[in-house]
Amino acid sequence: MSENKRNVISIEDRIPKLKEARKKKTNRRLIFYVFLFFSLISIVIYLQSPLSYVGNIEIIGNRYVSAEEIIKYSKLSSETNIWGVSTEEVSERISQHRELNEVEVSRVFPNTIEIHVSELDKIAYLNNGDNFHPLLENGKKLDALRIVNIQGDAPILYNFTDNEYLIALASELKELSPSIHALISEIYWEPSESNPHQVLLYMIDGHQVETTIRNFANYLSSYPSIASQLDDNQLGVIRIGEGGAVFQSYRPETDEVTEVYEEYQEHEGHDVMNEENEDEIEG
């Protein structure tokens, strides 16, 4: 009897604890449902309020293309629901702009659209009288952007009156290594009846280079090696073409230049000629 009594007392002692645990469990469940209810109400209110519509569009990474122009291509407005926006479709629309290279679109809570863009590289400046227009790697001229004082961070192009040759040169400049691209100061288009692709380059080291737009990048790749074989005081015109390279000094030739030619021809496999040999090579 004593053991049964102890068991009854033990169960009676546990009943309050069981009731308390059940109460806490019920309260937690109630709190969860209340939280869920108010969360759903908040979401519905948010989606129906102006906060769910595009309130801010941030353009990041643009230099030449205006933010207004990018927004115009995006076709986004304050009447666009931010959660109804397909970021992929917006990115595709903006990517149709000829001056842009890459576009990434994302949402930022509560109502901001971020548009990250990277523009095509500027590879030259096109001279237009007293002004200069940036030229992009795809041959696109930024006519709306006029620069009076340039910083010398890209070659200046002169006399390019035919857009076909300008685009062709832009394509070749794009293929140049940055180190060789930085050596070019000015490029003049000097077409002739026999060679409409002919160009004259002024290099920052004082040399001139005569070559063609066709295979321009390939021909210019040999310029550092050619120039390194010439004496610093021996400046002149370097003609580079299919037959190799021909050097013509601004002043009468010296024996030193001839030695430079012989050394370069032996070790590099190109033809760098002094003025005395020019007619023979070109013939």
VENTA-V461038 format. One record per pair of residues at least 24 apart in sequence whose C-alpha atoms are under 10 Angstrom apart, sorted by the first residue. I is the first residue (numbers start at 0). J is the second residue. If there is no record, write none. Layout:
((I/J) (I/J))
This chain:
((45/109) (46/80) (46/81) (46/82) (47/80) (49/77) (49/78) (49/80) (49/110) (50/80) (50/81) (50/108) (50/109) (50/110) (50/111) (51/77) (51/78) (51/79) (51/80) (51/81) (51/82) (51/83) (51/108) (51/109) (51/110) (51/111) (52/76) (52/77) (52/78) (52/79) (52/80) (52/81) (52/82) (52/83) (52/84) (52/109) (52/110) (52/111) (53/77) (53/78) (53/79) (53/80) (53/81) (53/82) (53/84) (53/106) (53/109) (53/110) (53/111) (53/112) (54/78) (54/79) (54/80) (54/81) (54/109) (54/110) (54/111) (54/112) (55/107) (55/109) (55/110) (55/111) (55/112) (55/113) (56/106) (56/107) (56/110) (56/111) (56/112) (56/113) (56/114) (57/104) (57/111) (57/112) (57/113) (57/114) (57/115) (58/104) (58/112) (58/113) (58/114) (58/115) (58/116) (59/102) (59/103) (59/113) (59/114) (59/115) (59/116) (59/117) (60/102) (60/114) (60/115) (60/116) (60/117) (60/118) (61/99) (61/114) (61/115) (61/116) (61/117) (61/118) (62/116) (62/117) (62/118) (63/98) (63/99) (63/118) (63/119) (63/121) (63/133) (63/141) (63/143) (63/144) (64/96) (64/98) (64/99) (64/116) (64/118) (64/141) (64/144) (66/114) (68/93) (68/96) (69/93) (69/94) (69/96) (69/99) (69/114) (69/116) (70/114) (72/96) (73/104) (73/114) (75/112) (77/110) (80/110) (81/106) (81/107) (81/108) (81/109) (81/110) (81/111) (81/112) (82/106) (82/110) (84/112) (86/112) (86/113) (86/114) (89/114) (90/114) (90/115) (90/116) (97/135) (97/137) (97/139) (98/135) (98/136) (98/137) (98/138) (98/139) (98/140) (98/141) (120/173) (121/152) (121/153) (121/169) (121/173) (122/152) (122/153) (122/154) (122/155) (122/169) (122/170) (122/172) (122/173) (122/175) (122/180) (123/151) (123/152) (123/153) (123/154) (123/155) (123/156) (123/169) (123/172) (123/173) (123/180) (123/183) (123/184) (123/185) (123/186) (124/149) (124/151) (124/152) (124/153) (124/154) (124/155) (124/156) (124/157) (124/185) (124/186) (125/154) (125/155) (125/156) (125/157) (125/158) (125/159) (125/165) (125/186) (126/155) (126/156) (126/157) (126/158) (126/159) (127/156) (127/157) (127/158) (127/159) (128/157) (131/155) (131/156) (132/156) (134/165) (134/166) (134/169) (135/166) (135/169) (135/170) (135/173) (136/166) (136/168) (136/169) (136/170) (136/171) (136/172) (136/173) (136/174) (137/165) (137/166) (137/167) (137/168) (137/169) (137/170) (137/173) (138/162) (138/163) (138/164) (138/165) (138/166) (138/167) (138/168) (138/169) (138/170) (138/172) (138/173) (139/165) (139/166) (139/169) (140/165) (140/166) (151/181) (151/183) (151/184) (151/185) (152/180) (152/181) (152/183) (152/184) (153/180) (153/181) (153/182) (153/183) (153/184) (153/185) (154/180) (154/181) (154/182) (154/183) (154/184) (154/185) (154/186) (154/200) (154/201) (154/202) (154/203) (155/183) (155/184) (155/185) (155/186) (155/187) (155/200) (155/201) (156/184) (156/185) (156/186) (156/187) (156/188) (156/200) (157/185) (157/186) (157/187) (157/188) (157/189) (157/198) (157/199) (158/186) (158/187) (158/188) (158/189) (158/190) (158/198) (159/186) (159/187) (159/188) (159/189) (159/190) (159/198) (160/188) (161/188) (164/188) (164/195) (164/196) (164/212) (164/213) (165/212) (167/196) (167/212) (167/213) (167/215) (168/196) (168/198) (168/211) (168/212) (168/213) (168/214) (168/215) (168/216) (169/212) (170/212) (170/215) (170/216) (171/212) (171/213) (171/214) (171/215) (171/216) (171/217) (171/219) (172/212) (172/215) (172/216) (172/219) (173/216) (174/215) (174/216) (174/217) (174/220) (175/215) (175/216) (175/217) (175/219) (175/220) (176/216) (176/219) (176/220) (178/220) (178/223) (179/216) (179/219) (179/220) (179/221) (179/222) (179/223) (180/216) (180/219) (180/220) (182/222) (182/223) (183/207) (183/208) (183/219) (188/212) (199/236) (199/237) (199/238) (200/236) (200/237) (201/236) (204/231) (204/234) (205/231) (205/232) (205/233) (205/234) (205/235) (205/236) (206/233) (206/234) (206/235) (206/236) (206/237) (206/246) (206/248) (206/249) (207/234) (207/235) (207/236) (207/237) (207/238) (207/246) (207/247) (207/249) (208/235) (208/236) (208/237) (208/238) (208/239) (208/244) (208/245) (208/246) (209/236) (209/237) (209/238) (209/239) (209/240) (209/244) (209/245) (210/237) (210/238) (210/239) (210/240) (210/241) (210/244) (211/238) (211/239) (211/240) (211/241) (213/240) (214/240) (214/241) (215/239) (215/240) (218/243) (218/244) (221/267) (221/269) (224/263) (224/267) (224/269) (225/259) (225/260) (225/263) (225/264) (225/267) (225/269) (225/270) (225/271) (226/271) (227/259) (227/263) (228/256) (228/258) (228/259) (228/260) (228/261) (228/262) (228/263) (228/271) (229/255) (229/256) (229/257) (229/258) (229/259) (229/260) (229/263) (229/271) (230/255) (230/256) (230/259) (236/274) (237/271) (237/272) (237/273) (238/271) (238/272) (238/277) (239/269) (239/270) (239/271) (242/269) (242/270) (242/280) (242/281) (243/268) (243/269) (243/270) (243/271) (243/272) (243/280) (243/281) (244/269) (244/270) (244/271) (244/272) (244/277) (244/280) (244/281) (245/269) (245/270) (245/271) (245/272) (245/273) (245/274) (245/276) (245/277) (245/278) (245/280) (245/281) (246/270) (246/271) (246/272) (246/273) (246/274) (246/275) (246/276) (246/277) (247/271) (247/272) (247/273) (247/274) (247/275) (247/276) (247/277) (248/273) (248/274) (249/274) (250/274) (251/275))
